[in-house]
Amino acid sequence: MKTKFLILLFGTFLNAGFTWASTDTLTNTTHKNSLIIEAEVENGGILATGELKNTTFKDAYYNGFNLKVGWKINSKSDQYFKLYNNPIYGIGFYTSTFNNDIVGSPYAVYGFVQTPFGNIDNEKWSFDYRIGLGLSGNFKPYDEDTNPLNLAIATKNNVYIDFGIRSQYKLSSKFKAGVGLAFHHFSNGALKLPNKGVNLFPLTASITYQPNGWTYKKDTTSLEPYPKKILYHINVGAGLKQVAHDKERRYFKSTFSLYASRHVSYKWRIGGGMDLFYSDSGNDEEIAEDKTGKLSAKLSGGPAFYLVHVLNKDLVLNGNVGYYIHNQYFNGEIRRVFLRAGFRYYVYKNINAGISIKAHMGKADFIESTLGYTFNR
């Protein structure tokens, strides 16, 4: 699943990054999308309380470093690049240390989109926010014998989720200096327990180098109206989950979803539908006991609110807030309200694929690979 995820993720961002034919909105001359190279350091901001603070992160201090290579997108064919003020799509390389022997020194490779906002035409100051997703490695996982104090995460390789916001000052035509805040989340989606996750909220400082030195100005001319029609979605997903800490077996879980949604603006769609979940742990007598094998032990689900953030015509971020009509605590469905969040990329016409994580408030249920089809798109 991780290999498939990397291929899909990198394909998404590289496809956007290498859309070469474009027009400079300031000089109105044709040129290639401009290369952006950034170096960023991070410090502090470990989010941990109670037992985690006093064991896993005791005497820990976080330092991180990012090297990002991206392309300023200037596409005529997709008006979303205008709407997002010519965003940067690219690949990031991350490395870090917690300065202790418990957590490890994780690294990550991730795809990201970085979007300018605010007064785009300001000659000196600029603002942007970043969304990133990738895979991490080199954690020192929990082990009952060799590393019992790592109560946060039990796997060496994990999903990496990244958000950032910053302000930049233009030092010259090619260089900018920036400061900001970031949020990082590492999780294995309950693939192996414990999985309380690692959460970071560091301060950041960055230097950005743009070799061509071009300046880009806001351009919302010739925008077509966003669609008013209702879209209908069928999606399936699949993943694995460790249900009990003392039981190493990982159980198959899957999702079947039906939604309808409609644009309320260029960048947002809202709608609703239903999610149906299957948990193979309902077939295990040690887990389900007297309910073993019954449909009620394996199936759960209910209605869900559906929210979509449209990044471009092919790439969206999706989120759900649902309520179980029926659920089973022994399958890890510990609350009535469930959440799902992820991304989907339209790989061919109406067919999309992606990754989602399902959770119950702050506790992950499982990570799923998804495949879907949209009608009326």
C-alpha positions as CSV (number, residue, x, y, z in Angstrom):
1,M,0.0,0.0,0.0
2,K,2.9,2.4,0.8
3,T,4.5,1.9,-2.6
4,K,1.2,2.5,-4.3
5,F,0.8,5.7,-2.2
6,L,4.2,7.0,-3.1
7,I,3.6,6.5,-6.8
8,L,0.3,8.2,-6.7
9,L,1.4,11.1,-4.5
10,F,4.5,11.8,-6.5
11,G,2.7,11.4,-9.8
12,T,0.1,14.0,-8.6
13,F,2.6,16.7,-7.7
14,L,5.1,16.1,-10.5
15,N,2.2,16.1,-13.0
16,A,1.3,19.5,-11.8
17,G,4.9,20.6,-11.4
18,F,5.9,19.9,-15.0
19,T,3.1,21.7,-16.7
20,W,5.6,23.8,-18.7
21,A,3.8,26.0,-21.2
22,S,2.6,29.2,-19.4
23,T,2.3,33.0,-19.5
24,D,3.9,35.5,-17.1
25,T,1.2,37.7,-15.7
26,L,3.6,40.7,-15.3
27,T,5.6,40.7,-18.5
28,N,3.0,38.8,-20.6
29,T,5.8,36.7,-22.2
30,T,5.8,33.0,-22.6
31,H,8.2,31.0,-20.4
32,K,8.6,27.8,-18.4
33,N,7.2,27.5,-14.9
34,S,9.8,28.9,-12.6
35,L,11.9,26.8,-10.2
36,I,11.8,27.5,-6.5
37,I,14.3,26.1,-4.0
38,E,13.8,26.5,-0.2
39,A,15.7,25.6,2.9
40,E,13.8,25.7,6.2
41,V,14.8,25.1,9.8
42,E,12.3,24.2,12.6
43,N,12.6,24.3,16.4
44,G,10.5,23.3,19.5
45,G,6.8,22.7,19.7
46,I,6.4,19.1,20.9
47,L,2.7,18.6,21.6
48,A,2.5,16.0,24.4
49,T,0.8,15.8,27.8
50,G,0.5,13.4,30.7
51,E,2.2,10.1,30.3
52,L,3.7,10.9,26.9
53,K,5.3,14.1,28.2
54,N,6.8,12.3,31.2
55,T,8.1,9.2,29.4
56,T,8.5,9.3,25.6
57,F,9.3,13.0,25.4
58,K,11.0,13.5,28.7
59,D,14.0,15.8,28.2
60,A,13.4,15.8,24.4
61,Y,13.8,18.9,22.2
62,Y,12.8,19.0,18.6
63,N,14.9,20.3,15.7
64,G,13.9,19.8,12.0
65,F,15.2,20.8,8.5
66,N,13.3,20.9,5.2
67,L,14.7,21.1,1.7
68,K,11.9,21.8,-0.8
69,V,12.1,21.9,-4.6
70,G,9.0,23.2,-6.4
71,W,7.6,24.9,-9.4
72,K,5.6,28.1,-9.6
73,I,2.5,27.1,-11.6
74,N,1.3,29.3,-14.4
75,S,-1.2,27.3,-16.5
76,K,-3.7,28.6,-19.0
77,S,-5.7,25.3,-19.1
78,D,-6.7,25.2,-15.4
79,Q,-8.1,28.4,-13.9
80,Y,-7.5,27.1,-10.4
81,F,-3.9,28.1,-10.8
82,K,-5.1,31.7,-11.2
83,L,-7.6,31.3,-8.3
84,Y,-4.8,30.2,-6.0
85,N,-2.4,33.0,-7.1
86,N,0.0,30.7,-9.0
87,P,0.8,28.2,-6.3
88,I,4.0,26.2,-5.9
89,Y,3.8,22.4,-6.3
90,G,6.8,20.3,-5.4
91,I,8.6,17.7,-3.4
92,G,10.0,18.1,0.1
93,F,12.8,16.3,2.0
94,Y,12.6,16.4,5.8
95,T,14.9,15.3,8.5
96,S,14.7,15.8,12.3
97,T,15.9,14.9,15.8
98,F,14.3,14.8,19.2
99,N,17.7,14.8,20.9
100,N,16.9,11.6,22.9
101,D,17.2,7.8,22.4
102,I,13.5,7.1,22.6
103,V,11.8,8.6,19.6
104,G,14.5,8.4,16.9
105,S,15.5,10.8,14.2
106,P,12.7,10.6,11.6
107,Y,13.0,11.7,8.0
108,A,10.2,12.1,5.4
109,V,9.7,12.5,1.7
110,Y,6.5,14.4,0.8
111,G,4.6,16.2,-1.9
112,F,3.3,19.7,-1.2
113,V,1.3,22.7,-2.5
114,Q,2.2,26.1,-1.3
115,T,-0.4,28.9,-1.9
116,P,0.1,32.7,-1.6
117,F,-2.6,34.8,0.0
118,G,-3.2,38.3,1.2
119,N,-1.9,41.3,-0.8
120,I,-0.3,39.4,-3.7
121,D,0.9,42.6,-5.4
122,N,3.0,43.9,-2.4
123,E,6.6,44.3,-3.7
124,K,8.3,43.4,-0.4
125,W,6.1,41.3,1.9
126,S,4.2,38.1,1.0
127,F,2.3,35.4,2.8
128,D,1.6,31.7,2.0
129,Y,0.2,28.5,3.5
130,R,1.4,25.0,2.8
131,I,-0.2,21.5,2.7
132,G,2.0,18.4,2.5
133,L,1.6,14.7,2.6
134,G,4.1,11.9,2.5
135,L,5.9,9.0,4.2
136,S,8.4,9.1,7.0
137,G,11.0,6.6,8.3
138,N,13.7,6.1,10.9
139,F,11.5,6.3,14.0
140,K,12.6,4.2,16.9
141,P,9.4,2.3,17.5
142,Y,7.9,0.9,20.7
143,D,9.3,-2.5,21.8
144,E,8.3,-4.1,25.0
145,D,11.9,-5.2,25.7
146,T,14.2,-2.7,23.9
147,N,12.2,0.5,23.8
148,P,9.3,0.4,26.2
149,L,9.2,4.2,26.8
150,N,8.1,5.1,23.3
151,L,4.3,5.1,24.0
152,A,3.6,7.3,21.0
153,I,4.2,5.1,18.0
154,A,5.0,1.4,17.2
155,T,6.3,1.6,13.6
156,K,9.5,2.7,12.0
157,N,7.7,4.0,8.9
158,N,4.6,6.3,9.2
159,V,2.4,8.7,7.3
160,Y,3.6,12.3,7.5
161,I,1.1,15.2,7.4
162,D,2.3,18.8,7.2
163,F,0.7,22.2,7.4
164,G,2.5,25.5,7.4
165,I,1.9,29.3,7.3
166,R,4.5,32.0,7.1
167,S,5.4,35.6,6.1
168,Q,8.3,36.3,3.7
169,Y,10.4,39.4,3.0
170,K,12.0,40.0,-0.4
171,L,15.7,40.5,0.1
172,S,16.5,40.7,-3.6
173,S,15.0,39.7,-7.0
174,K,16.0,36.1,-6.3
175,F,16.0,35.7,-2.5
176,K,13.3,35.8,0.2
177,A,13.6,35.3,4.0
178,G,10.6,33.9,5.9
179,V,9.3,33.1,9.4
180,G,6.3,31.1,10.3
181,L,4.6,28.2,12.1
182,A,4.2,24.6,11.1
183,F,2.2,21.6,12.2
184,H,3.4,18.0,11.7
185,H,1.5,14.8,12.5
186,F,3.0,11.3,12.3
187,S,0.8,8.2,12.4
188,N,0.5,4.6,11.2
189,G,-3.3,4.7,11.3
190,A,-3.5,1.9,14.0
191,L,-1.7,-0.5,11.7
192,K,0.3,-1.3,14.8
193,L,-0.2,-0.3,18.4
194,P,0.5,1.9,20.3
195,N,-0.4,4.7,17.9
196,K,-1.0,7.9,19.9
197,G,1.0,9.6,17.2
198,V,3.6,12.3,17.2
199,N,2.4,15.9,16.9
200,L,4.6,19.0,16.5
201,F,4.0,22.7,16.3
202,P,7.4,24.3,15.6
203,L,8.6,27.8,14.7
204,T,10.1,28.0,11.3
205,A,12.7,30.1,9.5
206,S,13.4,29.8,5.7
207,I,15.4,31.1,2.8
208,T,13.8,30.9,-0.7
209,Y,15.8,31.0,-3.9
210,Q,14.1,31.7,-7.3
211,P,16.7,31.6,-10.0
212,N,14.7,33.5,-12.7
213,G,13.7,36.3,-10.3
214,W,10.3,36.8,-12.0
215,T,7.5,38.7,-10.1
216,Y,4.0,37.4,-10.4
217,K,0.9,39.5,-9.9
218,K,-2.7,38.5,-9.1
219,D,-4.7,37.6,-12.2
220,T,-8.4,36.6,-12.0
221,T,-9.3,37.7,-15.5
222,S,-11.4,35.5,-17.8
223,L,-12.6,33.1,-15.0
224,E,-15.4,30.8,-16.0
225,P,-18.3,30.4,-13.5
226,Y,-18.0,27.4,-11.2
227,P,-20.3,24.5,-12.0
228,K,-23.8,24.6,-10.4
229,K,-24.7,20.9,-11.1
230,I,-24.9,18.2,-8.4
231,L,-22.1,15.6,-8.5
232,Y,-22.6,12.0,-7.4
233,H,-19.8,10.0,-5.9
234,I,-19.2,6.2,-5.4
235,N,-16.1,5.4,-3.4
236,V,-14.5,2.3,-2.0
237,G,-11.5,2.0,0.4
238,A,-9.5,-0.7,2.1
239,G,-6.8,-0.9,4.8
240,L,-5.6,-2.9,7.8
241,K,-5.9,-2.3,11.6
242,Q,-4.5,-3.8,14.8
243,V,-7.4,-3.9,17.2
244,A,-5.8,-5.0,20.4
245,H,-2.5,-4.1,21.9
246,D,-1.8,-7.7,23.0
247,K,-2.9,-9.2,19.7
248,E,-0.5,-8.6,16.8
249,R,-2.8,-9.7,14.0
250,R,-3.9,-7.0,11.6
251,Y,-7.5,-7.2,10.4
252,F,-8.8,-6.1,7.0
253,K,-11.2,-3.1,7.0
254,S,-13.0,-1.6,4.1
255,T,-15.4,1.3,3.3
256,F,-18.2,1.8,0.8
257,S,-19.4,5.4,0.4
258,L,-22.2,7.2,-1.5
259,Y,-22.3,11.0,-1.6
260,A,-23.8,13.9,-3.5
261,S,-22.1,17.3,-3.5
262,R,-22.3,20.8,-5.1
263,H,-20.0,23.8,-5.5
264,V,-20.7,26.7,-3.1
265,S,-17.7,28.5,-4.4
266,Y,-14.8,27.9,-6.8
267,K,-12.7,26.3,-4.0
268,W,-15.4,24.4,-1.9
269,R,-18.0,21.8,-2.4
270,I,-20.4,20.6,0.3
271,G,-22.8,17.7,0.4
272,G,-23.7,14.5,2.2
273,G,-24.3,10.8,2.0
274,M,-23.5,7.6,3.8
275,D,-20.5,5.5,4.8
276,L,-20.7,1.7,5.3
277,F,-17.7,0.0,7.0
278,Y,-16.6,-3.7,7.2
279,S,-14.3,-5.0,9.9
280,D,-12.9,-8.5,9.6
281,S,-12.2,-8.5,13.3
282,G,-15.9,-9.3,13.8
283,N,-15.0,-12.8,12.6
284,D,-12.5,-13.4,15.4
285,E,-14.0,-15.1,18.5
286,E,-11.4,-13.6,20.8
287,I,-12.5,-10.1,19.7
288,A,-16.2,-10.4,19.0
289,E,-17.0,-13.3,21.5
290,D,-20.7,-14.3,21.3
291,K,-21.3,-12.0,18.3
292,T,-18.6,-13.7,16.2
293,G,-19.5,-14.0,12.5
294,K,-22.8,-12.0,12.7
295,L,-23.3,-9.1,10.3
296,S,-23.8,-6.8,13.2
297,A,-20.3,-7.6,14.4
298,K,-18.7,-6.9,11.0
299,L,-20.8,-4.0,9.5
300,S,-21.2,-0.4,10.8
301,G,-22.0,3.0,9.3
302,G,-24.2,5.9,9.1
303,P,-24.9,9.3,7.5
304,A,-22.0,11.7,6.8
305,F,-21.5,15.3,6.0
306,Y,-19.1,15.6,3.0
307,L,-16.7,18.6,2.5
308,V,-14.3,19.0,-0.5
309,H,-11.6,21.6,-0.9
310,V,-10.8,21.9,-4.6
311,L,-7.0,22.5,-5.3
312,N,-7.3,22.2,-9.1
313,K,-9.5,20.4,-11.6
314,D,-8.0,17.0,-10.8
315,L,-6.8,17.2,-7.2
316,V,-9.1,17.7,-4.1
317,L,-8.9,17.3,-0.4
318,N,-11.9,15.5,1.1
319,G,-13.3,15.4,4.6
320,N,-16.3,13.7,6.3
321,V,-18.0,14.0,9.7
322,G,-20.3,11.1,10.2
323,Y,-22.5,9.5,12.8
324,Y,-22.8,5.8,13.4
325,I,-26.3,4.4,13.3
326,H,-24.6,1.1,14.3
327,N,-21.1,0.6,15.5
328,Q,-19.0,-2.0,17.5
329,Y,-16.6,-0.9,20.2
330,F,-14.5,-4.1,19.9
331,N,-13.7,-3.2,16.2
332,G,-12.1,0.1,17.4
333,E,-15.3,2.2,16.7
334,I,-15.0,3.9,20.1
335,R,-17.3,6.9,19.6
336,R,-20.6,7.6,17.8
337,V,-19.0,10.4,15.7
338,F,-16.4,9.4,13.1
339,L,-14.1,11.5,10.9
340,R,-12.4,10.9,7.6
341,A,-9.9,13.1,5.8
342,G,-7.6,12.6,2.8
343,F,-7.0,13.5,-0.8
344,R,-8.3,12.3,-4.2
345,Y,-6.8,12.7,-7.6
346,Y,-8.7,12.2,-10.8
347,V,-6.4,9.8,-12.6
348,Y,-8.6,9.4,-15.7
349,K,-11.7,11.4,-16.5
350,N,-14.2,10.6,-13.7
351,I,-12.1,7.9,-12.0
352,N,-10.2,9.0,-8.8
353,A,-7.8,7.4,-6.4
354,G,-6.3,8.5,-3.1
355,I,-5.6,8.0,0.5
356,S,-7.8,8.7,3.6
357,I,-7.4,8.3,7.3
358,K,-10.5,7.5,9.4
359,A,-10.5,8.6,13.1
360,H,-12.6,8.9,16.2
361,M,-11.8,12.4,17.4
362,G,-8.0,12.3,18.0
363,K,-7.6,8.5,17.8
364,A,-6.9,7.0,14.4
365,D,-9.0,4.0,13.2
366,F,-7.2,3.0,10.0
367,I,-5.6,4.4,6.8
368,E,-7.3,3.4,3.6
369,S,-6.4,3.4,-0.1
370,T,-9.5,4.7,-2.0
371,L,-10.9,4.3,-5.5
372,G,-13.9,6.2,-6.7
373,Y,-16.1,7.3,-9.6
374,T,-17.9,10.7,-10.0
375,F,-21.1,11.0,-12.1
376,N,-22.1,14.3,-13.8
377,R,-18.5,15.7,-13.6
